[in-house]
Amino acid sequence: MISLVLSDLHHIKESPVSCKKKRAITSLSHRNKFDLVLLCGDNAELINDLSNHEDLFGFLKKTFECPIGFIPGNHELWGKVISVSSEKLLYEIFPRVAELMEMKYLESSNIILDGWTIAGTYGHYDYSLGRTGKAVRLENFKTGKLVLNGKENTWNDHEYMDWGKKKNEEVCTELAKGLEKRIKGIEKNLIVITHGAPGYELSGYPSSTIQDFLGAFTGSEKFAQICEKYPVSYYFFGHTHSTAKGKINNATLVNVGSDYKNLAYCILDTEKKEINAGTVGF
C-alpha cells in the first residue's frame, strides 16, 4: 500500500499559494499511483460557507482515484469565527462534509485497506507537553499568554475555540479515549494520524523558553502512551509546521512539517517499509 500523507495545507480558495500547492499535489499524483491519501488537519481555513473546504476536497477527489481520509486541525475548530461551537464542528459538521464529499472522516471510523487499519483523531492538548519553570507557569498555559522579554506571546485557540464548559484537558482525554476505542483489539498493521504531536521533542523545534510555553498546545503525551499500548506501526501528525521524526516501541513517528508557504509531504510504502518525505517551497 502506498499512501500520500499531507498536513497543514491551510487552503484558501483562489489564494496564489494554495493554487501552487494544488499544482504540486497534482504533480505528485502524476508521478505516483497512490492507494490512499491522508490529511492530518488544518486542511483548509474555516469560513461560514465552508467553501475553502469544498474547494480543496473537490480538487482532491478529482485528482486521486483512491480513498481519502481526514481529521480536522485546531484552525478548523475555531468555532467562534463562524458562531458555531467547536464540538458541533468536530462531531456534526465535518462528518456531514465527509459524507457529502465521499471522504472518510477518521474521527468517526477507521479505514481498512490492504490488511491495514488507519485510525485518527484531532487529539487536542492537555498541557502535558509544556514545561514550567522560572519564566513559564501553569497559569500561562491556561490563559494562553506569556510575556517574555517584554513581548506578549499568545495562543489563539483560547480566543477562537468554544468547547462550552469543557476544559482542554477534558477534551483531550475524550478524544484519546475515542481513538483507543476505535483501535482496541487490533493486533498489527496499524497507522495512526493526529493533528498534534505526541511528544515535546517531536514539535520540530529546539528546546527553549518559548517552546516550553508553546509545547503546551502542540499535543499530548496521551498519544505517546497509545503508541506504547497498541501495535502502531506508523504515526503521522503536523500542527507545528516543522518536520521531526522519532520512535516509540515499534512505531515510526513523523511530523509532516508543512508551513503556510510550503508543501511538505510523506509517501509511505508499507510493503517496502519506507517513508519518503519532501518539501516544495513557494
C-alpha positions, -999 to 999 in steps of 0.1 A, spaced: 0 0 0 13 34 -10 -1 64 9 3 101 5 2 120 38 -4 157 39 -9 182 67 -15 219 74 -24 229 38 -44 258 53 -62 260 20 -78 293 9 -98 292 -24 -81 312 -51 -51 321 -29 -19 321 -50 -1 300 -25 -29 275 -23 -31 273 -61 7 265 -61 1 238 -35 -26 223 -57 -2 222 -86 24 205 -65 -1 179 -53 -12 173 -89 25 167 -99 28 141 -70 -3 123 -84 13 121 -118 45 106 -105 29 81 -81 0 58 -80 -15 62 -45 -37 37 -28 -47 62 0 -44 99 8 -44 111 44 -49 146 57 -36 154 92 -57 185 99 -57 223 93 -66 213 58 -85 245 49 -92 278 66 -126 279 83 -152 303 68 -190 304 71 -199 286 39 -171 261 41 -162 269 5 -124 266 13 -130 230 24 -153 223 -6 -127 236 -30 -99 216 -15 -118 184 -10 -133 187 -45 -99 191 -60 -85 161 -41 -114 139 -52 -108 148 -88 -70 143 -85 -69 109 -67 -88 77 -76 -84 63 -41 -98 66 -6 -92 99 12 -93 102 49 -90 133 71 -92 147 106 -96 184 114 -69 207 129 -72 234 155 -78 262 130 -108 242 117 -123 241 152 -122 279 157 -159 279 161 -162 315 173 -151 326 139 -184 314 124 -205 314 156 -206 276 159 -192 255 188 -160 236 183 -179 205 194 -205 209 167 -178 213 141 -160 182 153 -190 159 158 -216 172 134 -204 195 106 -172 178 95 -189 143 94 -215 157 71 -189 173 49 -171 140 47 -203 122 37 -212 147 11 -177 146 -4 -175 108 -2 -144 110 20 -136 92 52 -138 111 85 -114 93 108 -128 110 139 -158 87 134 -144 55 120 -114 38 106 -102 30 71 -95 -7 64 -73 -12 34 -49 -39 21 -47 -55 56 -40 -22 73 -61 -2 97 -59 36 96 -73 54 126 -71 91 137 -83 119 158 -78 157 160 -65 150 195 -62 184 212 -39 192 241 -38 189 279 -6 210 286 14 178 292 39 188 265 46 222 281 73 228 306 71 250 336 100 269 352 111 304 362 96 321 332 67 297 324 39 289 348 8 266 346 -13 298 345 3 308 312 -10 276 297 -45 281 310 -46 317 297 -27 311 265 -5 341 272 32 345 282 52 378 284 88 371 275 114 398 271 87 424 271 67 408 243 34 391 248 31 357 232 -4 343 227 -21 311 216 -52 319 195 -71 287 204 -81 304 237 -97 332 217 -114 313 189 -123 278 202 -155 271 220 -158 239 240 -185 251 262 -178 242 299 -153 215 290 -116 221 299 -89 215 274 -77 185 295 -112 170 293 -115 175 255 -81 158 250 -90 128 273 -123 124 255 -107 122 221 -78 100 232 -104 75 247 -124 77 214 -93 68 194 -85 39 218 -120 26 214 -116 25 176 -82 7 177 -89 -17 206 -83 -53 195 -62 -45 165 -31 -68 166 -9 -55 138 -7 -32 107 -20 0 124 -14 35 112 -25 65 133 -28 101 124 -35 131 148 -31 168 143 -9 174 173 24 159 184 28 130 209 59 145 224 78 177 232 108 168 211 85 159 181 75 196 176 105 200 153 119 230 173 149 231 197 142 234 234 138 270 246 117 291 270 92 300 243 90 263 232 83 254 268 52 276 266 42 267 230 47 230 237 17 230 260 -5 235 229 13 211 205 -4 179 216 -4 154 245 16 126 260 -16 106 259 -8 98 223 27 86 230 10 62 255 -12 49 227 20 40 208 32 22 239 0 4 244 -11 -6 209 7 -21 179 12 12 160 35 8 130 33 44 117 21 76 133 18 109 113 9 143 125 15 180 118 4 212 136 38 227 144 48 234 108 82 218 113 95 184 104 105 158 130 109 121 133 110 96 163 104 61 175 82 47 203 84 10 206 78 -3 171 61 29 159 78 53 135 65 88 142 67 116 116 58 152 118 49 161 82 61 197 86 41 218 61 41 255 67 19 283 53 43 289 24 55 254 16 40 220 9 56 191 29 45 155 23 53 119 32 49 89 9 46 57 29 52 24 12 41 -3 36 55 -32 15 90 -17 14 86 -3 49 98 31 35 88 67 42 100 92 16 95 129 26 97 160 5 91 198 7 81 222 -21 87 259 -13 69 288 -28 
